[in-house]
Amino acid sequence: MTKKIVVLGAGPAGGAVALGLKRLGYPVQVIGEPRPFSAVEGISDRVVEGLRYAGFNRVIANLPEPSSRNAVWNGEHNSANSERLIDRQQVDQLILEDLRAAGIEVIEAKVSKVFEQEHLSDHGDKGFVIRLADGKEMNADFLVEARGRAAPSAHLPRVRGPETLSLLQYWQGPATERSSAAVSLPDGWAWMAKIESGKRYLQLTLDVGSNKSTNSNTFHSSCSDSEDARNESSSQKLPGKDQLSDYCRQRFEQISEAAEFMADAEPVGIPHGRTSTPILCEQTVGLNWLRVGDAAMAVDPLSGNGIFQALSSALQAPAVINTLLKHPERRALANQFYQQRVSGLFYRFARIGRDFYAMEQQWTDHPFWQQRNQWPDAEPMHQSVHFDQLEVKAMPVVSEGVIDKQEVVVTPDQPLGIWHMAGIPLAGVVKAVRARAPDQTLEACLQALSINMNQRIMLLRWLHSLGCR
């Protein structure tokens, strides 16, 4: 009997898992809604490639062209980069259309509670009961948690970075050209964006610990993303709900780069508060459940890699689920594979953020910057590697839709291993190079492995970069 798989959350991560499971032949249900507040996000070309690989055809067809992105960091202006400014409500709606077009059942509803069944299911284990906001209940044998930062996680062991809060407000003005900007501030940083319709988005990202207040009710009523947002917001030294718009306006009026985003525009509603604290769940997979995207690990918004990191875990999740359901004897291997990759991604993005924060030298003695330019550790983002440091080990990999153990090449910079390069299993190449005769050239060694010219060129470049001659 086929197990019933339910995905909670219909954003990029939940949608990518559902599409991947569908391609593997699983019937799957998705419960989710487009996000309830207006927001714009900037995405890079690699996010576009991730969306395309996941199968979001309608999303790809409606993406805007790249627009200019300006940055003022450490007192220096940089306008060399660009990004695509997407309307997240529109993207979320297009994701639902992509899911339905793929034959996936979508239930547009809000989940109020999830709990384990009291009795064993037809499959001999305990499944889940999902209660919707309207009181209806449904069952699941396998649960994919993809509700982002809003997904309950306080019951799981977690790693938390510096406590951070973002205030986002939507403004409306006359028609304009798309553009965005990021500016560092003594107590945080600001991000601003505008699109053709005249919508403007102004966001402040601030430290929680350095803005403590004795008013326990401050801002609480306008912040509802998760239990973390509620806990953090209660200690913000911010005005009450009815004065929050004025507070944000005053802050942005002090930023010269914000003038073009505020010109002839007025705020709509109150700012939306949400936690942006980096969080890693140290357990992201169980017997019959798995967490993906921001529900598994959420990074600092400074890196601009939110959707990319969500897709990074979601694209691997279908193979992990397939292994857990079809090859229970490989459960430990599948768990090891998934948790290592989620943790590896988290620390990779955390170090990217750390190095970017460290570039700002104007306010190094301020609490916001002190905490972030040293977290999570002092490990370098990349390590130089010599050929003698390479190790060939058996490690879990994705192979034909399941998790299998294969020989990979492990380096100090790639501790999870490299399986293929230029389409060639790398472990065999390293073994052959180490075993070659003293007078045999690298070129001759690779030719003996029946590797074509283009592949040889790429492998030779890699070997030369490791000091192998």
MOTA-V963819 format. One record per backbone hydrogen bond with DSSP energy under -0.5 kcal/mol. CO is the residue of the C=O (numbers start at 0). NH is the residue of the N-H. Records with the same first field share a line. If there is no record, write none. Layout:
# MOTA-V963819
CO: NH + NH
This chain:
# MOTA-V963819
2: 4
3: 140 + 141
4: 28
5: 7 + 143
6: 8 + 30
7: 145
10: 14
11: 15
12: 16
13: 17
14: 18
15: 19
16: 20
17: 21
18: 22
19: 23
20: 25
21: 24
26: 4
27: 104
28: 6
29: 31 + 106
30: 8
38: 87 + 88
40: 85
42: 83
43: 47
44: 48
45: 49
46: 50
47: 51
48: 52
49: 53
50: 54 + 55
51: 54
54: 56
55: 59
56: 60
57: 61
58: 61
59: 62
66: 82
67: 179
68: 80
69: 181
70: 72 + 77
71: 183
72: 75
75: 72
77: 70
80: 68
82: 66 + 84
83: 42 + 85
85: 40 + 87
86: 90
87: 91
88: 92
89: 93
90: 94
91: 95
92: 96
93: 97
94: 98
95: 99
96: 100
97: 101
98: 103
99: 102
104: 29
105: 107
106: 31 + 108
109: 132
112: 130
114: 128
120: 123
124: 120 + 126
126: 116
127: 139
128: 114 + 130
129: 131 + 137
130: 111 + 112
131: 134
135: 131
137: 129
139: 127
141: 5
142: 144 + 289
143: 7 + 145
144: 291
146: 149
147: 150
152: 155
156: 281
158: 279
162: 207
163: 275 + 276
164: 205
165: 167 + 273
166: 203
167: 271
168: 201
169: 267
170: 199
171: 265
177: 67
178: 193
179: 69
180: 191
181: 71
182: 189
184: 187
186: 206
187: 184
188: 204
189: 182
190: 202
191: 180
192: 200
193: 178
194: 197
195: 175
197: 172
198: 194
199: 170
200: 192
201: 168
202: 190
203: 166 + 205
204: 188
205: 164
207: 210
208: 211
210: 236
213: 215
214: 217
216: 219 + 220
218: 221
219: 222
221: 272
225: 229
226: 230
227: 231
228: 232
229: 233
231: 234
232: 235
235: 237
239: 242 + 243
240: 243
242: 246
243: 247
244: 248
245: 249
246: 250
247: 251
248: 252
249: 253
250: 253
251: 254
253: 255
254: 257
255: 258
257: 260 + 261
258: 261 + 262
261: 264
265: 171
266: 268
267: 169
270: 272
271: 167
272: 223 + 224
273: 165
277: 160
278: 297
279: 158 + 281
283: 290
287: 142
288: 285
289: 144
291: 294
292: 295 + 296
295: 280
297: 278
299: 302
300: 303
304: 308
305: 309
306: 310
307: 311
308: 312
309: 292 + 313
310: 314
312: 315 + 316
313: 317
315: 319
316: 320
317: 321
318: 322
319: 323
320: 324
321: 325
322: 326
326: 329
327: 330
329: 333
330: 334
331: 335
332: 336
333: 337
334: 338
335: 339
336: 340
337: 341
338: 342
339: 343
340: 344
341: 345
342: 346
343: 347
344: 348
345: 349
346: 350
347: 351
348: 352
349: 353
350: 354
351: 355
352: 356
353: 357
354: 358
355: 358
356: 359
358: 360
360: 363
362: 365
365: 369
366: 370
367: 371
368: 372
385: 388
386: 389
390: 392 + 409
392: 394 + 407
394: 405
396: 398 + 403
398: 401
401: 398 + 403
403: 396 + 405
405: 394
407: 392 + 409
408: 417
409: 390
413: 410 + 416
416: 418
417: 408
418: 425
420: 423
423: 420
424: 428
425: 429
426: 430
427: 431
428: 432
429: 433
430: 434
431: 435
432: 435
436: 439
440: 444
441: 445
442: 446
443: 447
445: 448 + 450
446: 449
451: 455
452: 456
453: 457
454: 458
455: 459
456: 460
457: 461
458: 462
459: 463
460: 464
461: 465
462: 465 + 467
463: 466
465: 386
466: 468
